[in-house]
């Protein structure tokens, strides 16, 4: 029998129920500590009791705006306590909060807002409202009654009949509130099938789908995570993933369910001041961890050659010892040197108390996994998607972790694989449906298994391995097919490459767009070398384990990292393949021309 991730059940089965229970149990414990720029005044804090009171005030405000069960509240702002207060207030009224990434462009945000038809909209500031304002008349006609913003909005920017309020007026201490007993009664009436959140997929292959996540799924994610990451109420989480991202909510629910303190970072540039406050864990997309590894690489490159070589050798020894089980004296000494010379600095940069780094949203590249694990810092990969509330499988903090592996599947999922290898799921972590019914057509099998779109396999011990997206499968003109993701990950795992995207649908071979370290491109140019020819040789050398038809024969070179090209990225930092091909333009077709 294959192993499964065994959940640890929380006592309450909805987020409002968890909030009330924790606010009763530890009312004066600090729940949220807001992190500002380095050198800013001491961060604002909110206890569980204070946060629950803010939710009660949000209930009063939403009721006054006419919000009832089945209505929607649009949330289009950066992370803040008020964001979650209003979201939880909506949940207490059995209304549906709808989360948008604050970074969305105006037309994207307006298009989704029209689909949501909110009764109330929360925006971060006047600039955010400016993105929605051109559709204000349509939204008002569809039922919009009030807009809440961090700052006062100009009356002239609002449609007739739409009220405006600030965060303070909606949720602040001076706003009308509910007695705790009344909030508890509302929370008790919320059921597991009632709305938790309406999320929108990243839209890498089409328009973003509206994913309706019920309360049962949000809580069962935490049940599953507790069985793997081993967090307790004594842990302190660094929280910065945006609330448009399902993982941002998983950590928030974890904090409420366990009574943890969360260090809330509202701007990504304030992560370092957040680390300075000593978190014990964080959840992140892998790209954030790459910046830490890259800083160490830059430090090694700047050292005198003998010292840099010695420390690289020490890292290699630590990898052999911690990941391969080496017991040689030489590798033990090398590990001690790596820990002293590099590990201490990395741990200090992370605040000095980090027990584990948890990663999701994209596969963890092998070099990143090996780097942190070599320094004794667990790199825990979590695999999920919006449609599963962020959880399908997970590795362990205090237990086995396998490079490139998605971990063990939670016992709350039934699992099987289609003939082409697509992972199929059935169980209580799944979405309750899509905002538009047409998005659900073909999403389930006849017997109720959800089609994840991910290609994978499960080994004899029950470990899940994800090997690409079925929608990204490339069919070449010679009849051969390939899944691009494993090839792309193998390229990105090799210096000086930072990422890769394969393309060649209907062509006789595949090509790749590769993001390359700028310093290496400058070095090749200074040496008078043909960069494409030199780098193609390195790419193909890194792909020796792949079939000939899976190896690119031509390269398009892009200097830097994907983050340097924000128009190519989804809000969850995935590369938009169509946008990349549009950027390359005729040069992409030119790669397939005869030479």
C-alpha positions as CSV (number, residue, x, y, z in Angstrom):
1,X,0.0,0.0,0.0
2,X,1.4,3.4,-1.0
3,X,2.0,6.1,1.7
4,X,-0.3,9.1,2.1
5,X,-0.1,12.4,3.9
6,X,-2.2,12.0,7.0
7,X,-4.2,15.1,8.0
8,X,-4.4,16.5,11.5
9,X,-8.0,17.8,11.9
10,X,-8.7,21.3,13.3
11,X,-11.6,21.5,15.7
12,X,-13.6,24.0,13.7
13,X,-14.5,23.5,10.1
14,X,-14.9,27.0,8.7
15,X,-12.6,30.1,8.9
16,X,-15.1,32.2,10.8
17,X,-15.5,29.4,13.3
18,X,-11.7,29.1,13.7
19,X,-11.4,32.9,14.3
20,X,-14.0,32.9,17.0
21,X,-12.5,29.9,18.7
22,X,-9.0,31.4,18.7
23,X,-10.2,34.8,19.8
24,X,-11.9,33.2,22.7
25,X,-8.8,31.0,23.6
26,X,-6.0,33.6,23.2
27,X,-7.7,37.0,22.8
28,X,-4.6,39.1,23.8
29,X,-2.1,37.1,21.8
30,X,-0.6,39.2,18.9
31,X,-1.9,37.8,15.6
32,X,-0.7,40.4,13.0
33,X,2.4,42.5,13.1
34,X,2.7,44.8,10.1
35,X,6.1,45.2,8.6
36,X,7.2,48.5,7.1
37,X,10.5,49.7,5.6
38,X,13.7,49.4,7.5
39,X,14.0,52.3,9.9
40,X,10.2,52.9,10.1
41,X,8.4,53.2,13.5
42,X,7.7,50.0,15.4
43,X,5.1,48.0,13.4
44,X,1.4,48.1,14.2
45,X,0.1,45.0,15.9
46,X,-3.3,43.5,16.2
47,X,-4.3,40.8,18.7
48,X,-6.8,38.1,17.9
49,X,-9.4,39.9,19.9
50,X,-8.7,43.2,18.0
51,X,-8.8,41.5,14.6
52,X,-12.1,39.7,15.5
53,X,-13.6,43.1,16.5
54,X,-12.5,44.5,13.1
55,X,-14.4,41.7,11.4
56,X,-17.5,42.5,13.5
57,X,-17.3,46.1,12.3
58,X,-16.9,44.9,8.7
59,X,-20.1,42.9,9.1
60,X,-22.0,46.0,10.2
61,X,-20.6,48.0,7.3
62,X,-21.4,45.3,4.7
63,X,-24.9,44.9,6.1
64,X,-25.5,48.6,5.8
65,X,-24.4,48.4,2.1
66,X,-27.0,45.7,1.5
67,X,-24.7,42.7,1.4
68,X,-26.6,39.4,1.9
69,X,-25.9,35.7,1.4
70,X,-25.0,35.1,-2.2
71,X,-23.7,38.6,-2.9
72,X,-20.0,39.3,-3.8
73,X,-17.4,41.6,-2.3
74,X,-14.5,42.5,-4.6
75,X,-11.1,42.9,-3.0
76,X,-8.6,44.7,-5.3
77,X,-5.8,45.8,-3.0
78,X,-2.4,44.9,-1.5
79,X,-2.4,42.8,1.6
80,X,-3.7,44.5,4.8
81,X,-5.6,43.6,7.9
82,X,-8.6,45.4,6.5
83,X,-8.5,43.2,3.4
84,X,-9.0,40.1,5.5
85,X,-11.4,41.8,8.0
86,X,-13.8,42.6,5.1
87,X,-13.3,39.1,3.5
88,X,-14.1,37.4,6.8
89,X,-17.1,39.7,7.4
90,X,-18.4,38.7,4.0
91,X,-17.9,35.0,4.9
92,X,-19.8,35.6,8.2
93,X,-22.7,36.9,6.0
94,X,-22.3,33.9,3.7
95,X,-21.4,36.3,0.9
96,X,-18.5,35.5,-1.5
97,X,-15.2,37.5,-1.3
98,X,-13.6,37.8,-4.7
99,X,-9.8,38.3,-4.7
100,X,-7.9,40.2,-7.5
101,X,-4.1,40.7,-7.6
102,X,-3.4,44.4,-6.8
103,X,-0.9,44.4,-9.7
104,X,-3.5,43.7,-12.4
105,X,-3.6,46.3,-15.2
106,X,-6.8,48.4,-15.6
107,X,-8.5,46.4,-18.4
108,X,-7.8,43.1,-16.8
109,X,-9.2,44.3,-13.5
110,X,-12.3,45.8,-15.1
111,X,-13.0,42.7,-17.1
112,X,-12.9,40.5,-14.0
113,X,-14.9,43.1,-12.0
114,X,-17.7,43.0,-14.6
115,X,-17.8,39.2,-14.3
116,X,-17.9,39.4,-10.5
117,X,-20.7,42.0,-10.2
118,X,-19.8,43.0,-6.7
119,X,-22.1,44.7,-4.1
120,X,-19.1,46.2,-2.4
121,X,-15.5,46.8,-3.7
122,X,-12.4,47.3,-1.6
123,X,-9.5,49.0,-3.3
124,X,-6.1,50.0,-2.0
125,X,-6.1,53.6,-3.0
126,X,-7.3,56.2,-5.6
127,X,-5.0,54.7,-8.2
128,X,-6.5,51.3,-7.8
129,X,-10.0,52.8,-8.0
130,X,-8.9,54.6,-11.1
131,X,-8.4,51.2,-12.8
132,X,-12.0,50.2,-12.1
133,X,-13.6,53.7,-12.5
134,X,-14.1,53.5,-16.3
135,X,-16.4,50.6,-15.6
136,X,-18.0,52.3,-12.6
137,X,-21.3,52.9,-14.3
138,X,-21.6,49.3,-15.4
139,X,-20.7,48.1,-12.0
140,X,-23.3,50.4,-10.3
141,X,-26.0,49.1,-12.7
142,X,-25.0,45.6,-11.8
143,X,-25.4,46.3,-8.1
144,X,-22.3,48.1,-6.8
145,X,-23.4,50.1,-3.7
146,X,-20.1,51.1,-2.0
147,X,-16.4,51.4,-2.5
148,X,-13.9,51.1,0.4
149,X,-10.4,52.5,0.1
150,X,-7.4,53.2,2.3
151,X,-7.8,56.9,1.6
152,X,-10.7,59.1,0.8
153,X,-11.8,59.0,-2.8
154,X,-13.0,62.0,-4.8
155,X,-16.8,62.0,-5.0
156,X,-16.6,62.9,-8.7
157,X,-14.8,59.6,-9.5
158,X,-17.7,57.6,-8.2
159,X,-20.9,56.8,-10.0
160,X,-24.2,58.2,-8.8
161,X,-25.6,56.2,-6.0
162,X,-22.4,54.5,-5.0
163,X,-21.1,55.4,-1.5
164,X,-17.5,55.7,-0.5
165,X,-15.8,54.9,2.8
166,X,-12.2,54.6,4.1
167,X,-10.8,51.5,5.8
168,X,-11.1,53.3,9.1
169,X,-14.8,54.0,8.5
170,X,-15.5,50.4,7.5
171,X,-13.4,48.5,10.0
172,X,-11.6,50.9,12.2
173,X,-12.0,51.3,16.0
174,X,-14.4,54.2,15.6
175,X,-16.8,52.3,13.3
176,X,-20.0,50.6,14.7
177,X,-19.4,47.0,15.6
178,X,-21.0,43.8,16.8
179,X,-20.9,42.2,20.2
180,X,-18.6,39.2,20.2
181,X,-21.6,36.9,21.0
182,X,-23.4,38.1,17.8
183,X,-20.2,37.6,15.7
184,X,-19.9,34.1,17.2
185,X,-23.6,33.3,16.3
186,X,-23.0,34.4,12.7
187,X,-19.8,32.3,12.5
188,X,-21.7,29.2,13.9
189,X,-24.2,29.5,11.1
190,X,-21.6,29.4,8.3
191,X,-21.4,25.9,6.8
192,X,-18.6,24.0,5.1
193,X,-20.1,24.5,1.6
194,X,-20.5,28.2,2.1
195,X,-18.1,30.5,0.2
196,X,-14.5,31.0,1.4
197,X,-13.1,32.8,-1.6
198,X,-13.5,33.4,-5.4
199,X,-10.0,33.2,-6.9
200,X,-8.9,33.7,-10.5
201,X,-6.4,31.5,-12.2
202,X,-3.2,33.0,-13.7
203,X,-4.5,32.9,-17.3
204,X,-1.4,31.4,-18.9
205,X,-3.5,29.6,-21.5
206,X,-6.6,31.7,-21.8
207,X,-8.8,34.0,-19.8
208,X,-8.5,33.6,-16.0
209,X,-11.1,31.2,-14.6
210,X,-13.1,32.1,-11.5
211,X,-12.5,29.3,-9.0
212,X,-15.0,29.1,-6.2
213,X,-13.3,27.7,-3.0
214,X,-15.6,26.6,-0.2
215,X,-14.9,26.7,3.5
216,X,-14.4,22.9,3.7
217,X,-11.5,23.1,1.2
218,X,-9.8,26.0,2.9
219,X,-9.8,24.3,6.3
220,X,-8.8,20.8,4.9
221,X,-5.7,22.4,3.4
222,X,-4.6,23.3,6.9
223,X,-5.5,19.8,8.1
224,X,-3.1,18.4,5.5
225,X,-0.4,20.9,6.0
226,X,-0.2,20.3,9.8
227,X,0.6,16.7,9.0
228,X,3.7,17.7,7.0
229,X,5.1,21.0,8.1
230,X,4.6,20.5,11.8
231,X,3.9,24.0,12.8
232,X,2.5,25.0,16.3
233,X,1.1,28.1,17.9
234,X,4.7,29.0,18.9
235,X,5.8,29.5,15.3
236,X,6.0,32.9,13.7
237,X,5.2,33.1,10.0
238,X,6.6,35.7,7.5
239,X,3.5,36.4,5.4
240,X,3.9,38.3,2.1
241,X,2.3,36.2,-0.7
242,X,-0.5,38.4,-2.1
243,X,-4.1,37.5,-1.4
244,X,-4.8,37.0,-5.1
245,X,-2.6,33.9,-4.6
246,X,-4.2,30.8,-3.0
247,X,-1.1,30.2,-0.9
248,X,-1.4,33.6,0.7
249,X,-4.7,32.5,2.2
250,X,-3.5,29.1,3.3
251,X,-0.9,30.7,5.6
252,X,-3.5,33.2,6.9
253,X,-5.9,30.3,7.7
254,X,-3.0,28.4,9.4
255,X,-2.3,31.5,11.6
256,X,-5.9,31.7,12.7
257,X,-6.4,28.0,13.2
258,X,-3.2,27.5,15.3
259,X,-3.1,30.9,17.0
260,X,0.2,31.9,15.4
261,X,1.7,35.3,15.0
262,X,2.1,36.5,11.4
263,X,4.5,39.1,10.2
264,X,2.5,40.8,7.4
265,X,4.7,42.3,4.7
266,X,2.6,44.4,2.3
267,X,5.4,45.3,-0.1
268,X,7.9,42.8,-1.4
269,X,10.7,45.2,-0.9
270,X,10.1,45.1,2.8
271,X,10.8,41.4,3.1
272,X,14.3,42.0,4.6
273,X,12.8,44.0,7.5
274,X,10.4,41.2,8.0
275,X,13.2,38.7,8.3
276,X,14.8,40.9,10.9
277,X,11.8,40.2,13.2
278,X,12.8,36.5,13.4
279,X,10.2,34.4,11.7
280,X,10.4,30.6,12.0
281,X,8.9,29.8,8.6
282,X,7.5,31.3,5.4
283,X,5.7,30.2,2.3
284,X,6.9,31.6,-1.0
285,X,7.2,31.1,-4.7
286,X,10.6,29.6,-5.5
287,X,11.8,32.8,-7.3
288,X,12.2,34.6,-3.9
289,X,14.6,31.9,-2.6
290,X,16.6,32.2,-5.8
291,X,17.6,35.8,-4.9
292,X,19.1,34.5,-1.7
293,X,21.1,31.8,-3.5
294,X,22.1,34.3,-6.3
295,X,23.5,36.7,-3.6
296,X,25.7,33.9,-2.3
297,X,26.9,33.1,-5.8
298,X,27.8,36.7,-6.4
299,X,29.7,36.7,-3.1
300,X,31.6,33.6,-4.2
301,X,32.4,35.1,-7.6
302,X,33.8,38.2,-6.0
303,X,36.2,36.3,-3.8
304,X,39.9,35.5,-4.7
305,X,39.8,32.4,-6.9
306,X,41.4,30.0,-4.3
307,X,39.0,31.0,-1.6
308,X,35.9,30.9,-3.9
309,X,37.0,27.4,-5.1
310,X,37.5,26.2,-1.6
311,X,34.0,27.3,-0.5
312,X,32.4,25.8,-3.6
313,X,34.1,22.6,-2.7
314,X,32.8,22.9,0.8
315,X,29.2,23.3,-0.6
316,X,29.7,20.2,-2.8
317,X,30.9,18.3,0.3
318,X,27.8,19.4,2.3
319,X,25.6,18.3,-0.6
320,X,27.2,14.8,-0.6
321,X,26.9,14.5,3.2
322,X,23.3,15.9,3.7
323,X,21.7,14.8,0.4
324,X,23.7,11.7,-0.6
325,X,24.5,10.3,2.9
326,X,28.3,10.5,2.6
327,X,30.2,9.6,5.8
328,X,33.7,10.5,4.7
329,X,35.8,12.6,7.0
330,X,36.6,15.0,4.1
331,X,32.9,15.7,3.5
332,X,32.2,16.1,7.2
333,X,35.0,18.8,7.4
334,X,33.7,20.4,4.2
335,X,30.2,20.5,5.6
336,X,31.4,22.2,8.8
337,X,33.3,24.8,6.6
338,X,30.2,25.5,4.5
339,X,28.0,25.9,7.6
340,X,30.5,28.3,9.2
341,X,31.4,30.4,6.1
342,X,28.1,30.4,4.3
343,X,25.3,28.8,6.3
344,X,25.6,31.2,9.2
345,X,25.3,34.2,6.9
346,X,22.3,32.8,5.0
347,X,20.5,31.9,8.3
348,X,21.2,35.4,9.6
349,X,19.8,36.9,6.5
350,X,16.6,34.8,7.1
351,X,16.4,36.2,10.6
352,X,18.2,33.5,12.5
353,X,15.2,31.4,13.6
354,X,14.0,29.8,10.3
355,X,13.1,26.2,10.7
356,X,12.1,25.6,7.1
357,X,11.4,27.3,3.7
358,X,8.2,26.2,2.1
359,X,7.8,26.6,-1.6
360,X,4.8,26.3,-4.0
361,X,3.3,27.9,-7.1
362,X,6.0,26.5,-9.3
363,X,8.5,23.6,-9.2
364,X,11.7,24.2,-7.1
365,X,14.7,24.0,-9.5
366,X,17.1,21.3,-8.3
367,X,20.0,23.8,-7.7
368,X,17.9,25.8,-5.3
369,X,16.8,22.7,-3.4
370,X,20.3,21.4,-3.1
371,X,21.7,24.8,-2.1
372,X,19.5,25.2,1.0
373,X,19.4,21.5,1.9
374,X,23.2,21.5,1.8
375,X,23.3,24.2,4.4
376,X,20.9,22.3,6.6
377,X,17.8,24.5,5.8
378,X,14.9,22.3,4.8
379,X,13.4,23.2,1.4
380,X,9.8,21.9,1.6
381,X,8.0,21.7,-1.7
382,X,4.2,21.9,-1.7
383,X,2.1,21.1,-4.8
384,X,-1.4,22.3,-5.4
385,X,-3.5,24.7,-7.5
386,X,-6.3,27.2,-7.0
387,X,-8.9,24.5,-7.8
388,X,-7.6,22.4,-4.9
389,X,-7.3,25.4,-2.5
390,X,-3.5,25.1,-2.9
391,X,-3.0,21.5,-1.6
392,X,-2.5,18.2,-3.4
393,X,0.7,16.9,-1.9
394,X,3.6,18.0,0.3
395,X,7.0,17.0,1.5
396,X,8.0,17.1,5.2
397,X,9.9,19.4,7.4
398,X,10.8,16.7,9.9
399,X,10.9,13.8,7.5
400,X,11.7,12.8,3.9
401,X,12.1,15.4,1.2
402,X,13.0,14.4,-2.4
403,X,14.6,16.6,-5.0
404,X,12.1,17.4,-7.8
405,X,9.3,15.6,-6.0
406,X,5.9,16.9,-5.2
407,X,5.7,14.9,-2.0
408,X,3.0,12.6,-0.7
409,X,-0.7,13.2,-1.6
410,X,-3.0,14.1,1.2
411,X,-5.4,11.2,2.2
412,X,-8.3,13.6,1.6
413,X,-7.7,13.1,-2.2
414,X,-8.6,10.1,-4.3
415,X,-6.0,9.8,-7.0
416,X,-5.7,8.2,-10.4
417,X,-4.0,8.9,-13.7
418,X,-5.6,9.1,-17.2
419,X,-4.1,7.1,-20.1
420,X,-1.9,10.1,-21.1
421,X,-0.6,10.5,-17.5
422,X,-2.9,13.4,-16.5
423,X,-3.4,13.5,-12.7
424,X,-7.1,13.1,-11.7
425,X,-8.4,14.0,-8.3
426,X,-11.6,13.5,-6.3
427,X,-12.3,14.6,-2.7
428,X,-13.2,17.4,-0.3
429,X,-10.3,19.8,-1.1
430,X,-11.7,20.5,-4.5
431,X,-13.5,23.7,-5.6
432,X,-17.2,23.9,-5.5
433,X,-17.4,25.1,-9.1
434,X,-16.4,27.9,-11.5
435,X,-17.8,31.4,-11.6
436,X,-19.0,30.8,-15.2
437,X,-20.4,27.2,-15.8
438,X,-18.8,27.0,-19.2
439,X,-15.3,27.0,-17.5
440,X,-16.2,23.7,-15.9
441,X,-17.1,21.9,-19.1
442,X,-14.7,19.0,-19.5
443,X,-13.1,19.7,-16.1
444,X,-14.4,16.5,-14.5
445,X,-14.6,12.9,-15.6
446,X,-18.0,11.2,-15.7
447,X,-17.4,9.7,-12.3
448,X,-16.4,13.0,-10.7
449,X,-12.6,13.2,-10.8
450,X,-11.2,16.6,-11.5
451,X,-8.8,16.9,-14.4
452,X,-5.8,18.8,-13.1
453,X,-4.1,19.3,-16.5
454,X,-0.8,18.2,-14.9
455,X,1.1,15.1,-16.2
456,X,2.5,13.0,-13.4
457,X,3.3,9.6,-12.0
458,X,3.3,8.0,-8.5
459,X,6.1,5.7,-7.5
460,X,5.7,2.5,-5.5
461,X,6.2,4.3,-2.2
462,X,3.4,6.8,-3.0
463,X,5.6,9.8,-3.9
464,X,4.1,12.1,-6.6
465,X,6.2,13.4,-9.5
466,X,4.8,16.1,-11.8
467,X,6.2,16.1,-15.3
468,X,4.5,18.9,-17.1
469,X,1.2,20.3,-18.3
470,X,-0.9,18.5,-20.8
471,X,-1.9,21.8,-22.4
472,X,1.8,22.6,-23.0
473,X,2.5,19.3,-24.8
474,X,4.3,20.0,-28.1
475,X,3.5,18.0,-31.2
476,X,6.3,18.2,-33.8
477,X,5.7,17.8,-37.5
478,X,7.5,14.5,-37.5
479,X,4.9,13.0,-35.2
480,X,6.9,13.1,-32.0
481,X,5.6,14.7,-28.9
482,X,7.2,16.1,-25.8
483,X,6.4,17.7,-22.5
484,X,8.5,20.9,-22.3
485,X,8.6,21.4,-18.5
486,X,11.2,18.8,-17.6
487,X,13.5,20.0,-20.4
488,X,13.0,23.7,-19.3
489,X,13.8,22.8,-15.7
490,X,16.9,20.9,-16.6
491,X,18.2,24.0,-18.6
492,X,17.3,26.4,-15.8
493,X,19.2,24.1,-13.3
494,X,22.4,24.9,-15.2
495,X,24.4,28.1,-15.0
496,X,24.3,30.7,-16.5
497,X,20.7,30.0,-17.4
498,X,17.9,31.5,-15.2
499,X,14.9,30.1,-17.1
500,X,13.9,28.5,-20.4
501,X,10.8,28.1,-22.5
502,X,10.5,25.6,-25.3
503,X,8.5,26.1,-28.4
504,X,8.0,24.4,-31.8
505,X,4.5,23.2,-32.1
506,X,4.1,21.8,-35.7
507,X,7.8,22.4,-36.4
508,X,10.4,19.7,-37.3
509,X,12.3,20.4,-34.0
510,X,12.1,22.4,-30.9
511,X,13.8,25.7,-30.1
512,X,14.2,27.5,-26.7
513,X,14.0,31.0,-25.4
514,X,16.6,31.1,-22.6
515,X,17.1,33.8,-20.0
516,X,20.9,34.2,-19.4
517,X,23.0,35.8,-16.8
518,X,23.9,39.3,-18.1
519,X,27.5,39.0,-16.9
520,X,28.0,35.8,-19.0
521,X,26.6,37.4,-22.1
522,X,28.9,40.4,-21.6
523,X,31.9,38.0,-21.2
524,X,31.0,36.1,-24.4
525,X,30.7,39.3,-26.3
526,X,34.0,40.7,-25.0
527,X,35.7,37.4,-26.1
528,X,34.2,37.8,-29.6
529,X,32.3,34.5,-29.3
530,X,29.0,33.6,-30.9
531,X,26.8,33.5,-27.7
532,X,24.0,31.3,-29.2
533,X,26.5,28.7,-30.4
534,X,28.4,28.7,-27.1
535,X,25.3,28.5,-25.0
536,X,23.5,25.9,-27.2
537,X,26.5,23.6,-26.6
538,X,26.0,24.0,-22.8
539,X,22.2,23.5,-23.1
540,X,22.6,20.2,-25.0
541,X,25.3,19.0,-22.6
542,X,22.9,19.5,-19.8
543,X,20.2,17.5,-21.6
544,X,22.1,14.3,-22.1
545,X,19.4,12.3,-20.4
546,X,16.7,13.5,-22.9
547,X,15.9,12.2,-26.3
548,X,17.2,14.0,-29.4
549,X,13.8,15.3,-30.3
550,X,13.4,16.9,-26.9
551,X,16.7,18.9,-27.1
552,X,16.5,22.4,-28.7
553,X,18.5,23.0,-31.9
554,X,18.3,26.8,-31.8
555,X,18.2,29.4,-29.0
556,X,16.7,32.8,-28.6
557,X,18.7,34.7,-25.9
558,X,17.2,37.1,-23.4
559,X,19.4,38.9,-21.0
560,X,18.7,38.6,-17.2
561,X,15.9,36.9,-15.4
562,X,12.2,36.6,-16.1
563,X,11.5,39.2,-13.4
564,X,13.3,41.7,-15.6
565,X,10.4,41.3,-18.1
566,X,7.2,41.9,-16.0
567,X,5.0,42.0,-19.1
568,X,5.8,38.3,-19.6
569,X,4.8,37.2,-16.1
570,X,1.5,36.3,-14.5
571,X,0.8,37.7,-11.1
572,X,2.1,34.4,-9.7
573,X,5.4,34.9,-11.6
574,X,4.8,32.2,-14.3
575,X,5.9,33.0,-17.8
576,X,3.2,33.6,-20.3
577,X,4.2,31.5,-23.3
578,X,2.0,33.5,-25.7
579,X,3.5,36.8,-24.5
580,X,7.0,35.5,-24.8
581,X,6.4,34.4,-28.4
582,X,4.9,37.9,-29.1
583,X,8.0,39.5,-27.7
584,X,10.3,37.4,-29.9
585,X,8.1,38.2,-32.9
586,X,9.6,37.2,-36.3
587,X,12.8,36.1,-34.5
588,X,10.9,33.1,-33.2
589,X,10.0,32.0,-36.8
590,X,13.6,32.7,-37.9
591,X,14.9,30.1,-35.6
592,X,13.2,27.4,-37.7
593,X,14.5,28.8,-41.0
594,X,17.1,26.8,-42.9
595,X,20.7,28.0,-42.3
